[in-house]
Every structure is written in structure tokens, then in C-alpha cells.
């Protein structure tokens, strides 16, 4: 009965050790995991004390025969593989030797030393409870960056936080909330709504000032020589009302629309960058999966790789949901897929969640997915190369040949005098130069938007 209790305690210690090793492999710094580790360590120490007490009962000469020690030493357990086996010689009837208590005490001391070395010392070594060197301590330090909102965000929350929270609770801004989460902006939803409202009010006030300025001041501008003369005028009631209505509404509308759709534009930019990084990241993931590591470490390695800045943020979401929220990998993948701006990433994460749930071959899935996405990437590059030739022809015709012809015509017509659309030839030349500059900047911005990332 005592031997069975001892083996049951050993099984319990093995289970606690496995749980502790799984917690250590997560490399998480959350307080919940630290509390769980401390609880398991205390249970493990209590179990080790119980093991020692049961072992003492086994080797006690007055209560346990030598056959029980022989049975315990023959069990296939690593903990008792080095225990000294008791003597198998038959007992000779007669008086008890005076050295028996000292022999029993020696056997007890040896058993106690072995158990302590094979439990407490090894447990402390595995759980890193022994003192580490300063260099190793530095390697395990994880820097946590605490972000605080800037003054503008705090002022917006001070003015509009309650109103923004009510709008969100009523469900009026679901699309905006989804865009903010997908864009990767480091701002809360209610804070961003407060920023939109503050931007709109500031733009409205700017429009009021602009309307007043245009109503009471007149600017006489000579276009070519650029002198500016301001004169005070007395506006009519119609002009004043028109300027005080049109300019504030235009300014406020522009500020509201730009602030509202900025997260969508940012999410679209991230989608493009993720699409450019995804083929190479999938090849990397399939190579890691081929080494036989657990799927969670695949995402941890990719998130720590500097080459995948945007896709690394998506894999970091999976790791955070596992370490901070305690989700399993399948659930974390599905939640991260819902928050990703890229349709390809959503398809990838949902597919991996299905493969993990059904027990499929994740390496084979990643290899096939990497091949398909790499093929799409090559085709998109080829299409862009063909389109770039068309863009070059348009640029040559509109912004090189046309200005040259326009300049020659102006040079021929200028000595004849006259005006073009009420403008002198000097003003037309100036207008043409400004137009060429603006079109060149617009063309460069367009090429920057449409070209794939390097």
C-alpha cells in the first residue's frame, strides 16, 4: 500500500513537471502565468516532501520487509534507477545485531539524499530557480513600451469622450472601428472618434475665419510680377452670408471625410505591403515547419524577423492572443484573421486553423500555399512591368513633348501680341510652368502608389 502511494506521488510530480515545462516554453511575462508557476512550484515541493516521507516508511526495518524495497527498485522509473538495492540474503534467526539501526539509518540517509538530488535540485535547475549570471539575466529581459496619448488626443478625449463612447455603443461606427483595428493605428476607437470630432470643429472655425477674411478684404494680385495688395472693403449681406456658409461647410466636410477615411487608406496601404511580403514569409514558414517544431514557434520566429514588418505584426497578434489571453492556437488564428486587412492572410490563418484542428500536415499546406501565392506575385510583377511601359509613353507625350510644342507656339505668337483667354502670354507661360510642375508631382505620387514594394 505504501509503495502504491509512493508511485502515485511520483506520477503526480511528473505531471506537475510537464505543466511547468510547458509554461516555461511559452516565454510569457504575464502575471497570471507567474502566479500559475508559483502555485505549481509549491505543489511540487509539497509532493517531494511526501515522497521523502513515504520512502522513509518503506525503508523502516520495523515495519517494511526487504522485499518491498526490492519491488520498488525494480520499477522502471528514472527517479529510483540509482537507489541502492537492499540485501537479498535470507534472514538468519537469532539475536538482532546492534549495528542494524545504524545500517537502517544509513540506508535512509542515502535514499533521502538521492530523492533530494533527483527532485528538488533538478526541479530548480529546470525551472531556472537557481541564480543566473548577469549576462543571462539581460538576455531574458523583455522591454515593454508603455504608450500614453499625446496632448492633442487627451484634449479630444476631454471634450468628446462621452459622446464618442455613446456613438460606439449604439453601433453607428462599426465600419470605422473595423478599419482602425485593421490599419494598425495605435489608438483606441473612442479616442479616434474624438479626434475626428475635434478636427471637424477646428476646420469649421478655420472656415469661419477664412470666410470673414474673404468678405472684408480684397487682394489685388499681379500674376507675373507677384505683388499682392490688400484693401478693406464693405461686403454686401449676400456676400457675407455666402462666405460664412460655404467656406466653413467646405472646411469641416473635408476635415471630417479625410479623418473618417484615413484608417481605410492606411489599411489599404498595409494590405499592399503584406501582399508583397507574404510569398517570402510563407516560404520561410514552410521551412520552419519542416524542422518539426510546434506551430506556435513558427509564428514567434516570423514575428521576430525584421524582414517582415507588416506580416510580422499579424503573426504577433496570434502570439499575443496565446500568451496574454490564454487562447489555443486555432482560436487565436481565427481571431487574428478577422482583424487582418489582407484577404490572403485571412485565408491563410483560417486554413491553418482548420489544418491544426483536423490534425493535417501543416508543412504540406504551407508549401502548397507558398507556391500558389508566389505564382500570383510573379504574375502581378509581370503585369506591372507591362503597365509601366504604358505609363512611360503617357509621361513622354503629356509632360515632355506637349510642353515643348506649347512653348514653341507661345514663342511664335508672343511678338504678335494679343491675349489667350484674357491672359497675357507672360501669364500663360507662368501658368504652364506651374501646371507642368504639379503634373510631374502627381505622376510621381501615382507611380509610388501603384508600384509593388521592394
C-alpha positions in Angstrom: 0.0 0.0 0.0 2.9 2.3 0.9 4.6 1.5 -2.4 1.5 2.3 -4.4 1.2 5.6 -2.6 4.8 6.4 -3.5 4.4 5.7 -7.2 1.2 7.7 -7.2 3.1 10.7 -5.8 5.8 10.2 -8.4 3.2 10.3 -11.2 1.9 13.5 -9.7 5.3 15.0 -9.6 5.9 14.0 -13.3 2.6 15.7 -14.3 3.5 18.9 -12.4 6.9 19.0 -14.1 5.4 18.7 -17.6 3.0 21.5 -16.8 5.8 23.7 -15.6 7.9 22.9 -18.7 5.0 23.9 -21.0 4.6 27.2 -19.1 8.4 27.9 -19.4 8.4 27.2 -23.1 5.8 30.0 -23.7 8.3 32.7 -22.7 5.4 34.9 -21.4 5.8 37.6 -18.8 2.2 37.9 -17.7 1.2 38.0 -14.1 -1.3 35.2 -14.5 1.4 32.8 -15.8 3.8 33.8 -13.0 1.1 33.1 -10.4 0.4 29.7 -12.0 4.1 28.8 -11.9 4.4 29.7 -8.2 1.4 27.6 -7.4 2.8 24.6 -9.3 6.2 25.0 -7.7 4.6 25.0 -4.2 2.6 21.9 -5.1 5.8 20.2 -6.4 7.7 20.9 -3.2 4.8 19.5 -1.1 4.8 16.4 -3.3 8.6 16.0 -2.9 8.2 16.1 0.9 5.5 13.5 0.7 7.8 11.3 -1.5 10.6 11.5 1.1 8.2 10.6 4.0 6.8 7.6 2.1 10.4 6.5 1.2 11.3 6.6 4.9 8.3 4.4 5.7 9.4 1.9 3.1 13.0 1.5 4.4 12.0 1.4 8.1 13.2 -2.0 9.3 10.5 -2.5 11.9 7.5 -2.0 9.5 8.6 -2.9 6.0 10.3 -6.1 4.8 13.2 -6.0 2.4 11.0 -7.4 -0.5 9.1 -4.1 -0.7 12.4 -2.2 -1.3 13.3 -4.7 -3.9 10.0 -4.3 -5.6 10.4 -0.5 -5.6 13.9 -0.6 -7.0 12.7 -2.9 -9.9 10.1 -0.4 -11.2 11.1 1.4 -14.5 11.3 4.9 -13.0 14.2 7.2 -13.6 14.0 8.6 -10.1 14.7 5.3 -8.4 17.1 3.9 -11.0 20.1 4.8 -8.8 18.7 3.7 -5.4 20.8 1.1 -3.6 19.1 -2.3 -3.6 18.7 -4.0 -0.2 20.5 -7.2 0.5 18.7 -10.3 -0.7 20.4 -12.7 1.7 17.9 -14.6 3.8 17.5 -13.6 7.4 19.1 -15.8 10.0 17.2 -16.3 13.1 18.9 -15.2 16.2 19.6 -12.1 18.1 19.3 -8.8 16.4 22.7 -7.2 15.8 23.5 -3.9 17.4 24.5 -2.5 14.0 21.0 -2.9 12.4 19.8 0.6 13.5 22.9 2.3 12.1 22.5 0.3 8.8 18.9 1.4 8.5 19.9 4.9 9.3 22.5 4.8 6.6 20.0 3.4 4.0 17.5 6.1 5.0 20.2 8.8 4.6 21.2 7.5 1.2 17.6 7.3 -0.1 16.9 10.8 1.3 20.0 12.2 -0.5 19.1 10.6 -3.8 15.5 11.8 -3.7 16.6 15.4 -2.8 19.1 15.4 -5.6 16.7 13.9 -8.2 13.8 16.1 -7.3 14.5 19.5 -5.6 17.9 20.1 -7.3 16.8 19.0 -10.8 13.4 20.8 -10.5 15.2 24.1 -9.5 17.6 23.6 -12.4 14.7 23.1 -14.9 12.6 25.9 -13.7 15.6 28.3 -13.6 15.2 28.9 -9.9 19.0 28.9 -9.4 20.8 32.2 -9.7 21.7 33.2 -13.2 24.6 35.2 -14.3 24.1 38.9 -15.1 24.6 38.3 -18.8 21.9 35.6 -18.9 19.5 37.9 -17.0 20.0 40.6 -19.6 19.2 38.1 -22.4 15.8 37.3 -20.8 14.7 40.9 -20.2 11.8 41.9 -22.4 11.3 45.6 -22.9 7.7 46.7 -22.6 6.9 50.0 -24.2 4.1 51.9 -22.4 2.3 54.3 -24.7 0.4 57.4 -23.5 -1.8 59.5 -25.7 -0.3 62.8 -26.7 -1.7 66.2 -25.7 -4.0 66.5 -28.7 -5.6 63.1 -28.1 -6.1 63.9 -24.4 -7.7 67.2 -25.3 -10.0 65.5 -27.8 -11.0 62.9 -25.2 -11.6 65.6 -22.6 -14.1 67.3 -24.9 -15.8 64.4 -26.8 -15.1 61.1 -24.9 -18.6 60.6 -23.6 -20.2 61.5 -26.9 -17.8 59.2 -28.8 -18.5 56.3 -26.4 -22.2 56.7 -26.8 -21.9 56.6 -30.6 -19.8 53.4 -30.4 -22.2 51.7 -28.0 -25.1 52.4 -30.3 -23.3 50.7 -33.2 -23.2 53.6 -35.6 -19.4 53.3 -36.3 -18.8 49.6 -36.9 -17.1 50.2 -40.2 -14.8 52.8 -38.7 -14.0 50.5 -35.8 -13.0 47.7 -38.1 -10.9 50.0 -40.2 -9.0 51.3 -37.2 -8.2 47.8 -36.0 -7.1 46.7 -39.4 -5.0 49.8 -40.1 -2.7 49.1 -37.1 -3.1 52.6 -35.7 -2.0 52.8 -32.0 -5.2 54.5 -30.9 -8.4 53.4 -29.2 -11.6 53.6 -31.2 -13.3 56.1 -29.0 -10.2 58.2 -29.0 -10.1 58.3 -32.7 -13.7 59.3 -32.9 -13.0 62.1 -30.5 -10.1 63.2 -32.8 -12.5 63.2 -35.8 -14.9 65.5 -34.0 -12.1 67.8 -32.8 -10.7 68.0 -36.3 -14.1 68.9 -37.7 -14.7 71.7 -35.2 -11.2 73.2 -35.8 -11.7 73.1 -39.6 -15.1 74.7 -39.1 -13.6 77.6 -37.1 -10.9 77.9 -39.8 -13.6 78.2 -42.4 -15.3 80.9 -40.4 -12.1 82.9 -40.2 -11.4 82.4 -43.9 -14.9 83.5 -44.8 -14.6 86.6 -42.8 -11.2 87.4 -44.4 -12.5 87.0 -47.9 -15.6 89.1 -47.1 -13.8 92.1 -45.7 -10.5 92.1 -47.6 -9.8 92.2 -51.3 -6.4 91.1 -52.7 -5.2 92.7 -55.9 -2.6 90.2 -57.4 -0.5 90.8 -60.5 0.2 87.2 -61.6 3.5 87.5 -63.3 5.2 90.1 -61.1 3.5 88.6 -58.0 2.9 91.8 -55.9 0.0 91.5 -53.5 -2.1 94.4 -52.2 -4.8 94.1 -49.6 -7.6 96.5 -49.2 -10.5 96.7 -46.8 -14.0 96.5 -48.3 -17.5 96.7 -47.1 -19.2 93.4 -48.2 -22.9 93.1 -49.1 -25.1 91.0 -46.9 -25.3 88.3 -49.6 -21.5 88.1 -50.0 -21.1 87.9 -46.2 -23.7 85.1 -45.8 -22.3 83.2 -48.8 -18.8 83.2 -47.4 -19.8 82.4 -43.9 -21.8 79.4 -45.1 -19.8 77.9 -47.9 -16.2 78.1 -46.5 -17.0 76.7 -43.0 -19.0 73.8 -44.5 -16.3 73.0 -47.1 -13.5 73.1 -44.5 -15.5 71.0 -42.0 -16.6 68.5 -44.6 -13.1 68.0 -45.9 -11.7 67.5 -42.4 -14.4 65.0 -41.4 -14.1 63.0 -44.6 -10.3 62.8 -44.5 -10.3 61.9 -40.8 -13.0 59.3 -41.3 -11.5 57.5 -44.3 -7.8 57.8 -43.2 -7.9 54.4 -41.4 -9.2 52.8 -44.5 -6.4 54.3 -46.6 -3.9 53.1 -44.0 -5.4 49.6 -44.0 -5.2 49.6 -47.8 -1.5 50.5 -47.7 -0.9 47.8 -45.2 -2.7 45.3 -47.4 -0.4 46.1 -50.3 2.7 45.7 -48.2 1.5 42.4 -46.7 0.8 41.0 -50.2 4.4 41.8 -51.1 5.9 40.2 -48.0 3.6 37.1 -47.8 5.2 34.9 -50.6 8.6 35.0 -48.9 7.2 34.7 -45.4 5.3 31.6 -46.4 8.4 30.0 -47.8 10.2 30.8 -44.5 7.3 29.3 -42.5 7.2 26.1 -44.6 10.9 25.7 -44.0 10.4 26.1 -40.2 7.5 23.7 -40.2 9.7 21.1 -42.0 12.1 21.1 -39.0 9.3 19.6 -36.8 8.8 22.5 -34.4 5.4 23.2 -32.8 3.2 25.6 -34.8 3.3 28.3 -32.2 7.1 28.7 -32.6 6.6 29.3 -36.3 4.7 32.5 -35.6 7.1 33.5 -32.9 10.1 33.2 -35.3 8.3 35.1 -38.1 7.3 37.9 -35.7 10.9 38.3 -34.5 12.2 38.6 -38.1 12.9 42.1 -39.2 12.3 41.4 -42.9 8.6 41.0 -42.5 7.5 44.3 -40.9 3.8 44.2 -41.7 3.2 40.5 -41.8 5.2 40.2 -38.6 2.5 42.4 -37.0 -0.2 39.9 -38.0 1.8 36.9 -36.5 2.4 39.0 -33.4 -1.3 39.2 -32.9 -1.5 35.4 -32.8 1.3 35.2 -30.2 -0.3 37.9 -28.0 -3.7 36.2 -28.0 -2.0 32.9 -26.9 0.3 34.4 -24.2 -2.0 37.2 -22.9 -5.5 35.9 -23.4 -4.8 32.2 -22.9 -6.3 31.2 -26.2 -5.4 28.0 -28.1 -3.6 28.3 -31.4 -6.7 27.5 -33.5 -8.9 30.2 -31.8 -6.0 32.7 -31.9 -5.6 32.2 -35.7 -9.3 32.8 -36.3 -9.4 36.0 -34.2 -6.3 37.3 -35.9 -7.7 36.5 -39.3 -10.8 38.6 -38.5 -8.6 41.6 -37.7 -6.2 41.4 -40.7 -6.6 43.9 -43.6 -5.4 41.3 -46.2 -7.7 38.7 -47.7 -4.8 36.4 -48.3 -3.8 36.5 -44.6 -7.4 35.7 -43.6 -7.5 32.8 -45.9 -4.1 31.6 -44.7 -4.9 31.8 -41.0 -8.3 30.2 -41.3 -6.8 27.4 -43.4 -4.0 26.8 -40.8 -6.7 26.7 -38.0 -8.6 24.1 -39.9 -5.4 22.0 -40.5 -4.4 22.2 -36.8 -7.9 21.2 -35.7 -8.3 18.3 -38.0 -4.7 17.1 -37.5 -3.5 17.6 -41.1 0.0 18.2 -42.3 0.8 21.8 -41.8 4.1 21.6 -43.7 2.4 20.4 -46.8 -0.3 23.1 -46.5 2.3 25.9 -46.2 4.3 24.6 -49.1 1.3 24.5 -51.4 0.1 27.9 -50.2 3.6 29.4 -50.7 3.7 28.1 -54.3 0.3 29.5 -55.1 1.0 32.9 -53.7 4.4 33.1 -55.3 2.8 32.4 -58.6 0.4 35.3 -58.1 3.2 37.5 -57.0 5.2 36.8 -60.2 2.1 37.5 -62.4 1.5 40.8 -60.6 5.1 41.8 -61.2 4.8 41.0 -64.8 1.6 42.9 -65.2 3.2 46.0 -63.5 6.2 45.8 -65.9 3.8 45.9 -68.9 1.8 48.7 -67.4 5.0 50.7 -66.6 5.7 50.8 -70.4 2.3 52.4 -71.0 2.8 54.9 -68.2 6.2 55.9 -69.7 4.6 56.5 -73.1 1.9 58.7 -71.5 4.5 60.7 -69.5 6.6 61.3 -72.6 3.7 62.5 -74.6 1.9 64.7 -72.0 4.8 66.1 -69.9 7.7 66.2 -72.3 6.5 66.5 -75.9 3.4 68.6 -75.2 5.2 71.3 -73.2 7.8 71.6 -75.9 5.2 72.2 -78.6 3.3 74.6 -76.3 6.5 76.6 -75.6 7.3 76.9 -79.4 3.8 78.1 -80.1 4.0 80.7 -77.4 7.4 81.9 -78.6 5.9 82.4 -82.1 2.7 84.1 -81.0 4.2 86.4 -78.3 5.6 89.0 -80.8 2.2 89.3 -82.4 0.6 90.5 -79.2 -2.9 89.7 -78.0 -4.3 87.6 -75.2 -5.2 84.0 -74.6 -8.5 83.6 -72.6 -8.0 87.1 -71.3 -4.4 86.4 -70.1 -1.2 87.8 -71.5 1.4 85.5 -73.0 3.6 86.1 -69.9 0.8 84.9 -67.6 0.1 81.9 -69.8 3.8 80.9 -69.7 3.8 81.2 -65.9 0.6 79.1 -65.7 2.1 76.5 -68.0 5.2 76.1 -65.8 3.2 75.7 -62.7 0.9 73.2 -64.4 3.9 71.1 -65.5 5.3 71.1 -62.0 2.0 70.0 -60.5 1.5 67.2 -63.1 5.0 65.8 -62.5 4.5 65.7 -58.8 1.1 64.0 -59.3 2.6 61.4 -61.7 5.4 60.6 -59.3 2.8 60.1 -56.5 0.7 57.9 -58.8 3.7 55.7 -59.6 4.6 55.4 -55.9 1.1 54.1 -55.2 0.8 51.6 -57.9 4.3 50.1 -57.9 4.9 46.9 -55.7 7.1 47.2 -52.7 10.8 46.4 -53.0 
